[in-house]
Amino acid sequence: MQKKAIIIGAGPAGLTAAYELLQRTDIIPVILEKSTDIGGISKTVNYKGNRIDIGGHRFFSKSDRVMDWWMTVMPLDKEAAEIFTISYQQKTREIKVPKKETATDTLVAENPDLIMLVRKRLSRIYFLKKFFTYPIQLSIDTLRKLGIMTTIKIMISYLYAQLFPRKNEKTLEDFMINRFGKTLYLLFFKHYTEKVWGVPCNEISAEWGAQRIKGISIGKAIAHAAKSAWNASKPKDIKQKNVETSLIEQFLYPKHGPGQLWEEVARQVTAQGATILMQHDVTSIIATGDRITAIEAVDRTTGEKTLLEGDYFFSTMPVQELVAGLKTDVPASVREVAAGLLYRDFITIGILLKNLSFENAKTKTHTPITLQDTWIYIQEKDVKVGRLQLFNNWSPYMVKDPDTTWVGMEYFCNKGDDFWALSDTEIRETAIHELCKIGLARKEDVLDATVLRMEKTYPAYFGTYNRFDEIRNYLDSFGNLFLVGRNGMHKYNNSDHSMLTAMVAVDNIAAGITTKNNIWSINTEQEYHEEKK
C-alpha cells in the first residue's frame, strides 16, 4: 500500500521535504498551507508590479548540498556563470542525484525568467546620519566618523573583553560584549537588538548569538576586509566556504525574488504526484500511543473539515500551535512551556519613490543619491524602523520602473501592541515620516506605499524558551513526527538551515534511522552538521 506523508506548511522546509521524499522514496506528500501564498516568509509579494521580499533572503549557504539543490531547481544565469568561478553540477555523495531531475537547458528553454542571479552584497549601518561598514570595523573610516576619542574607547574596551571575558555566557549581552567590547556593544548593538526583540539584551538567551552571529568578531571583520582588498582582482567563488555568513561578498538571488523559486518547487512536486491544499488550517493533530495517525484541517474558503491519515508527519507550524492542537494526553508541563513560547512579528512597508535623497545637516537641502546597499540597519534611536531594504539592489527585476526606487521599511513588533494596532494608513504615514526624518527621502518624492503584516516571523529566545527541551523530548517521542523549519523547531534558522532540517529528516526515513538528534544539531555549530562528515 502506498505510504503517505502529511506536511504542514508550504514554506522552504515543507516544500523541501516534499521534493526530497519524491526524489528518494516512494512516499507521496500531501502539503497543507493555511495561507493563499507559497513560500511562507520566503514568499514574494507583487504590488502593482513591484515585488517585496519579506525580510530579505540571500541565497547563500556553506552547505554544498543546499547550493546545488537551489541551482538544480533554478539554474544560474549563464552570464554570471561565465564571470564567477563556480561549479553547479551535483557532486558524488551518499545522497544520490535526484532520479527525476529536470535538465537545466529544458528548464531555461521553457521559462527564460527561471534563473538565479549573482548579486553583490553590501549591508551598512546608518547611525548619526552616517553610513558605517557592517559588521562594524575599527577602520580609518570608522575613526573619522566617530572621532578619535570614541574609537580609542572602543579599542580599549575590546582589548579588555578579550583579556577578561565574561566566563558564563548566559545572556545575549554577555555574548556580544565578549566579542565586541562594551563600548561598541552600547553604540551599535544594544539599542538595535532591543528594537528588534522588544526586550533587554540581558533577558535574551546567549543561544541567539550562537545561532545568528556565530564566529563574527572585530578581528575577523578586519582580517576579512584586508583579505578582500588583496584579492580584489581575482574571480570570486560563490560558495565562499571559509567566509563567515555576515561577511560574504556575493549571493545568489532568484530573478523575481525568493517566492519565484518556491513556486517552481511547488510546481515540480505537484507534477510528480504531491498534493498541495491551500487555505487549509490545521485544527487537530491526532495521536495514538507514540505515533501520529491523522491531521484534521479546515478549508478556510468553504468551512469544510478534512481528516488526513498518513504514515509520516512533518510540521513547520509554530510549536505553540502544534502542542495546542495535539489530541492526546499531553503532560501539563509541556502545554505550559508551549503556551509560554514567544514570537516577534513583522511589518514591511513598501515605499515607491522618485529617488532617494540625502539631507545636508547644515543647509537642510536634499541631494538625490543612488545607494548600492541591499540592507541598511537603522541605528537612530528616535525612529522605530529597524532596517531598510533597497529592492532595486536585490534584483533590478523586483521593480516595475527602473527609474524609481523601491524601498522596504521594516518594523519589528508584537501582534496587538500599539504599532501593530495602527491602521494601514497610519503605518504608511509613520514609515514615510521616519524615512524623511532620518534624511534619506523627501515626502514630495513618494509615489505610492503599501503595508504587509507577517505574524510569528521570529521565534524568540526568551519567555519559556529556557525549558524548550521539555517540548522537544516529548514531541520527539512520536516516532513518525518530524519538526522542521524555523517555526517548526522554534529555532531562528535561515532558509538553508530550514531546508537542511527537512533533508536530514528524509535521510532518516530513507535509512530507517529513528534518532532525531541530527536534525536538531543543524545550525548549532560553526559548520552545518552534515558538512562535518
ZABA-848098 format. One record per residue (C-alpha): residue number from 1; x, z, y. Coordinates in steps of 0.5 Angstrom, whole numbers. Example, Ala and Ser with C-alpha at 12.3 -4.5 7.8 and 13.67 -1.06 7.14 Angstrom:
# residues 2
- 1,25,16,-9
- 2,27,14,-2
END
This chain:
# residues 533
- 1,0,0,0
- 2,3,-2,7
- 3,5,4,11
- 4,4,5,18
- 5,7,9,24
- 6,3,11,30
- 7,7,11,36
- 8,4,15,42
- 9,7,11,49
- 10,9,4,50
- 11,15,6,54
- 12,22,5,52
- 13,22,10,47
- 14,16,8,44
- 15,17,0,44
- 16,24,1,41
- 17,21,5,35
- 18,16,-1,34
- 19,21,-6,35
- 20,26,-2,30
- 21,21,-1,25
- 22,19,-8,25
- 23,26,-11,24
- 24,29,-6,19
- 25,23,-3,15
- 26,16,-5,12
- 27,12,0,16
- 28,7,-3,21
- 29,7,0,28
- 30,1,2,32
- 31,2,4,39
- 32,-3,8,43
- 33,-2,7,51
- 34,-6,11,56
- 35,-5,7,62
- 36,-6,0,64
- 37,1,-2,64
- 38,7,-3,59
- 39,14,1,60
- 40,12,8,62
- 41,16,10,68
- 42,20,4,67
- 43,14,-1,69
- 44,15,-6,75
- 45,9,-6,80
- 46,7,-12,83
- 47,5,-11,90
- 48,3,-18,93
- 49,9,-21,90
- 50,14,-15,92
- 51,16,-11,86
- 52,17,-4,85
- 53,22,-1,80
- 54,19,7,80
- 55,26,11,80
- 56,30,5,79
- 57,33,3,73
- 58,40,1,72
- 59,41,-3,65
- 60,48,1,63
- 61,50,4,57
- 62,56,7,54
- 63,53,5,47
- 64,54,-2,45
- 65,48,-2,40
- 66,44,-1,46
- 67,47,-6,51
- 68,47,-11,45
- 69,40,-9,44
- 70,38,-11,51
- 71,42,-17,51
- 72,38,-20,45
- 73,31,-19,48
- 74,33,-21,55
- 75,40,-26,55
- 76,45,-25,60
- 77,45,-30,66
- 78,49,-36,64
- 79,53,-36,71
- 80,54,-29,70
- 81,57,-29,63
- 82,62,-34,66
- 83,64,-30,71
- 84,64,-23,68
- 85,68,-21,61
- 86,63,-19,56
- 87,61,-20,49
- 88,54,-20,48
- 89,54,-22,40
- 90,52,-17,35
- 91,58,-14,32
- 92,58,-12,25
- 93,55,-5,24
- 94,52,-1,19
- 95,46,-3,22
- 96,44,-10,20
- 97,43,-15,25
- 98,35,-16,26
- 99,32,-20,21
- 100,27,-23,25
- 101,32,-24,31
- 102,30,-30,36
- 103,35,-35,38
- 104,38,-34,45
- 105,37,-41,47
- 106,30,-41,45
- 107,28,-35,49
- 108,31,-38,55
- 109,28,-45,54
- 110,21,-42,53
- 111,22,-38,59
- 112,28,-39,64
- 113,26,-33,68
- 114,27,-28,62
- 115,34,-27,64
- 116,39,-21,65
- 117,43,-21,72
- 118,49,-17,73
- 119,49,-13,79
- 120,54,-10,84
- 121,53,-2,84
- 122,53,1,91
- 123,50,8,92
- 124,51,12,98
- 125,50,19,101
- 126,46,19,108
- 127,48,25,112
- 128,48,27,119
- 129,46,19,120
- 130,53,17,117
- 131,54,14,110
- 132,58,17,105
- 133,61,15,98
- 134,57,17,92
- 135,59,21,89
- 136,63,24,95
- 137,70,24,95
- 138,76,27,99
- 139,78,21,102
- 140,80,18,109
- 141,73,16,111
- 142,70,23,109
- 143,75,26,113
- 144,74,22,119
- 145,66,23,119
- 146,66,31,117
- 147,72,33,121
- 148,79,36,119
- 149,77,43,119
- 150,71,42,115
- 151,75,37,110
- 152,80,43,109
- 153,75,48,108
- 154,72,43,102
- 155,79,42,99
- 156,81,50,99
- 157,74,51,96
- 158,75,46,91
- 159,82,49,89
- 160,79,56,89
- 161,74,53,84
- 162,79,50,79
- 163,83,56,79
- 164,78,62,79
- 165,72,58,76
- 166,65,62,74
- 167,66,63,67
- 168,59,64,65
- 169,55,57,67
- 170,48,60,66
- 171,45,56,72
- 172,46,49,76
- 173,49,53,82
- 174,55,55,77
- 175,56,48,74
- 176,56,45,81
- 177,61,50,84
- 178,66,50,78
- 179,66,42,79
- 180,66,41,87
- 181,67,48,90
- 182,62,52,94
- 183,63,49,101
- 184,62,42,98
- 185,56,44,94
- 186,53,47,100
- 187,54,41,104
- 188,52,36,99
- 189,49,38,93
- 190,45,45,94
- 191,39,42,99
- 192,38,35,96
- 193,38,38,89
- 194,33,43,91
- 195,29,38,95
- 196,29,34,88
- 197,26,40,84
- 198,23,45,89
- 199,26,51,86
- 200,33,54,88
- 201,39,52,84
- 202,41,59,81
- 203,34,58,78
- 204,35,52,74
- 205,39,52,68
- 206,46,49,67
- 207,44,44,62
- 208,41,40,67
- 209,48,39,70
- 210,51,38,63
- 211,45,32,62
- 212,46,29,68
- 213,53,30,72
- 214,57,31,65
- 215,64,29,67
- 216,64,28,74
- 217,68,32,79
- 218,72,30,85
- 219,79,29,81
- 220,75,24,77
- 221,72,20,83
- 222,79,20,87
- 223,82,17,81
- 224,77,12,79
- 225,77,10,87
- 226,85,9,86
- 227,84,5,79
- 228,78,0,82
- 229,83,-1,88
- 230,89,-3,84
- 231,84,-7,79
- 232,80,-11,84
- 233,82,-18,83
- 234,81,-17,75
- 235,75,-19,72
- 236,70,-14,70
- 237,68,-12,63
- 238,60,-10,64
- 239,61,-5,58
- 240,66,0,63
- 241,67,4,57
- 242,71,9,60
- 243,68,10,66
- 244,63,16,68
- 245,56,13,69
- 246,56,16,76
- 247,62,11,78
- 248,60,5,74
- 249,61,-1,79
- 250,56,-6,76
- 251,50,-6,71
- 252,45,-11,68
- 253,38,-12,71
- 254,32,-16,69
- 255,31,-22,74
- 256,24,-19,76
- 257,25,-11,74
- 258,25,-7,68
- 259,18,-8,67
- 260,20,-15,65
- 261,24,-13,59
- 262,19,-8,56
- 263,13,-13,57
- 264,18,-18,53
- 265,19,-13,48
- 266,11,-11,47
- 267,10,-19,46
- 268,15,-19,41
- 269,13,-13,37
- 270,5,-16,37
- 271,8,-23,35
- 272,11,-19,29
- 273,5,-15,27
- 274,4,-9,31
- 275,-2,-7,35
- 276,-2,-4,42
- 277,-8,-1,44
- 278,-8,0,52
- 279,-12,5,55
- 280,-13,10,49
- 281,-12,17,51
- 282,-9,22,45
- 283,-14,28,45
- 284,-12,31,38
- 285,-6,31,33
- 286,-9,33,26
- 287,-4,36,21
- 288,-5,38,14
- 289,1,43,12
- 290,7,41,14
- 291,5,33,15
- 292,1,30,21
- 293,-4,26,18
- 294,-8,23,24
- 295,-9,22,31
- 296,-15,22,35
- 297,-16,18,41
- 298,-21,16,46
- 299,-22,9,49
- 300,-22,10,57
- 301,-26,4,58
- 302,-31,5,53
- 303,-31,12,51
- 304,-31,10,44
- 305,-27,15,39
- 306,-22,12,34
- 307,-19,16,28
- 308,-12,13,26
- 309,-9,15,20
- 310,-1,14,19
- 311,5,16,15
- 312,10,17,21
- 313,8,19,28
- 314,12,18,34
- 315,11,22,40
- 316,13,20,47
- 317,7,24,50
- 318,9,30,54
- 319,11,36,49
- 320,6,41,53
- 321,0,36,52
- 322,2,35,45
- 323,2,42,43
- 324,-4,43,46
- 325,-7,37,42
- 326,-5,40,35
- 327,-11,41,31
- 328,-8,47,26
- 329,-6,54,27
- 330,0,53,32
- 331,3,60,33
- 332,1,63,39
- 333,9,64,42
- 334,9,56,41
- 335,3,55,45
- 336,5,60,50
- 337,12,56,51
- 338,9,49,51
- 339,4,52,57
- 340,9,54,61
- 341,14,48,61
- 342,14,45,68
- 343,15,38,71
- 344,17,35,77
- 345,12,29,80
- 346,14,23,84
- 347,11,19,89
- 348,14,12,91
- 349,12,9,98
- 350,14,1,98
- 351,15,-1,106
- 352,16,-8,107
- 353,20,-9,114
- 354,22,-15,118
- 355,29,-12,117
- 356,33,-5,117
- 357,36,-3,124
- 358,41,3,125
- 359,39,7,131
- 360,45,9,136
- 361,45,16,137
- 362,47,16,145
- 363,43,10,147
- 364,37,10,142
- 365,37,3,141
- 366,37,-1,135
- 367,41,-6,132
- 368,39,-10,126
- 369,43,-8,119
- 370,44,-11,112
- 371,46,-6,107
- 372,48,-7,100
- 373,46,-1,97
- 374,41,0,91
- 375,40,7,92
- 376,41,12,99
- 377,41,19,98
- 378,38,22,104
- 379,41,29,105
- 380,38,30,112
- 381,34,37,112
- 382,29,35,117
- 383,25,30,112
- 384,22,30,106
- 385,24,24,103
- 386,30,25,98
- 387,32,18,96
- 388,31,10,99
- 389,31,4,94
- 390,33,-3,97
- 391,29,-7,92
- 392,33,-14,95
- 393,39,-11,92
- 394,37,-9,85
- 395,35,-17,85
- 396,33,-22,90
- 397,27,-24,86
- 398,24,-17,87
- 399,22,-19,94
- 400,17,-25,95
- 401,20,-27,102
- 402,28,-26,102
- 403,28,-26,110
- 404,24,-19,109
- 405,27,-12,107
- 406,23,-9,101
- 407,24,-1,101
- 408,22,4,97
- 409,22,11,100
- 410,22,17,94
- 411,19,23,94
- 412,19,29,89
- 413,13,33,89
- 414,8,37,84
- 415,1,35,83
- 416,-3,39,87
- 417,2,41,92
- 418,1,40,100
- 419,4,33,100
- 420,1,30,93
- 421,-6,32,96
- 422,-5,28,102
- 423,-9,21,102
- 424,-5,15,101
- 425,-6,13,109
- 426,-3,20,111
- 427,3,19,106
- 428,4,12,108
- 429,5,14,115
- 430,9,20,113
- 431,14,15,110
- 432,14,10,116
- 433,15,16,121
- 434,21,19,117
- 435,25,12,116
- 436,24,11,123
- 437,26,19,124
- 438,33,18,120
- 439,35,12,125
- 440,34,6,119
- 441,28,3,122
- 442,23,1,128
- 443,16,2,127
- 444,14,-4,130
- 445,18,-8,124
- 446,14,-5,119
- 447,10,-11,116
- 448,6,-7,110
- 449,6,-1,106
- 450,3,2,99
- 451,3,8,95
- 452,5,10,88
- 453,4,16,84
- 454,7,18,78
- 455,6,24,74
- 456,11,28,70
- 457,16,24,72
- 458,22,29,71
- 459,22,35,65
- 460,24,41,69
- 461,30,46,66
- 462,26,52,69
- 463,19,55,67
- 464,19,57,60
- 465,25,52,58
- 466,30,57,56
- 467,25,58,50
- 468,24,51,48
- 469,28,52,42
- 470,21,55,39
- 471,18,49,40
- 472,23,44,37
- 473,24,48,31
- 474,16,49,30
- 475,15,41,31
- 476,21,39,27
- 477,18,43,21
- 478,13,37,21
- 479,17,32,17
- 480,14,26,19
- 481,13,27,26
- 482,19,25,31
- 483,19,27,38
- 484,23,21,42
- 485,24,19,49
- 486,24,23,56
- 487,18,27,56
- 488,17,27,48
- 489,23,31,48
- 490,22,35,55
- 491,29,32,56
- 492,32,29,62
- 493,34,22,59
- 494,36,16,62
- 495,33,10,58
- 496,38,8,54
- 497,38,15,51
- 498,31,15,50
- 499,32,8,46
- 500,37,12,42
- 501,33,17,40
- 502,28,12,37
- 503,33,8,34
- 504,36,14,30
- 505,29,16,28
- 506,28,10,25
- 507,35,10,22
- 508,33,17,19
- 509,26,14,16
- 510,30,8,13
- 511,35,12,10
- 512,31,18,8
- 513,34,23,12
- 514,30,29,13
- 515,34,32,19
- 516,33,31,26
- 517,39,34,29
- 518,42,28,30
- 519,36,26,34
- 520,36,32,39
- 521,44,31,39
- 522,44,25,43
- 523,46,26,51
- 524,48,33,49
- 525,56,31,49
- 526,61,27,53
- 527,60,21,49
- 528,53,19,45
- 529,52,22,38
- 530,52,15,34
- 531,58,12,38
- 532,63,18,36
- 533,63,16,29
END
